Amino acid sequence: MQSWELGAVAVVAVYCIVLGVVLRTGHFRRGLRNTYFNRELPTYQRNVPFAFVPGGLAFLLIGAAVLLRGRVRPYDTDPVVTALVVLGILCLVTFFWWMFRPPQWIKPAWVREYERAEAAGESVPDLRPPPMSPRAYMLNWIGLFVGAAVWLAVGLPLGPLLIGVGFGLSLLIANRPRPA
């Protein structure tokens, strides 16, 4: 792996772990409301925010193993690298398991309370995701173009940029504001 790839792995790993902790502490309610309470989404997509921490740990552990693996001779086994890979795979399995069946303790308290009230037949607020505002939609387009321009200006590879722009375009097209 090139050094920029390991850096990207580290950034994604730390981002996932921090976002998972922030979600668990009850912050970022709007983002969670847009995914978890959207019953039109498949189960794994609704539950993925609860799996950010093990997913980030898997990225971190496997990235560290790749980094250390480059320092030993080919075909040599290093017990530290082996342990990092095994732990990374366990975190990856946990990530996929939690995408389908997240444990109750990983959900924020407000989500557990909402689900408890809903199961008890109590009146609960409508938490369907609100549509994206035109202002937020425009800011997302600007962010996509600025991010792409910075990527090209720095001289990073074109392949990951095309994947990111394609993903961003599909999200923006799917979430365009609709007149009321």
Sequence and secondary structure as in RCSB ss.txt:
>XXXX:A:sequence
MQSWELGAVAVVAVYCIVLGVVLRTGHFRRGLRNTYFNRELPTYQRNVPFAFVPGGLAFLLIGAAVLLRGRVRPY
DTDPVVTALVVLGILCLVTFFWWMFRPPQWIKPAWVREYERAEAAGESVPDLRPPPMSPRAYMLNWIGLFVGAAV
WLAVGLPLGPLLIGVGFGLSLLIANRPRPA
>XXXX:A:secstr
  HHHHHHHHHHHHHHHHHHHHHHTT  HHHHHHHHT TTS HHHHHGGGGHHHHHHHHHHHHHHHHHHTTS TT
   HHHHHHHHHHHHHHHHHHHHHHS  GGGS HHHHHHHHHHHTT            HHHHHHHHHHHHHHHHH
HHHHT  HHHHHHHHHHHHHHHHHT     
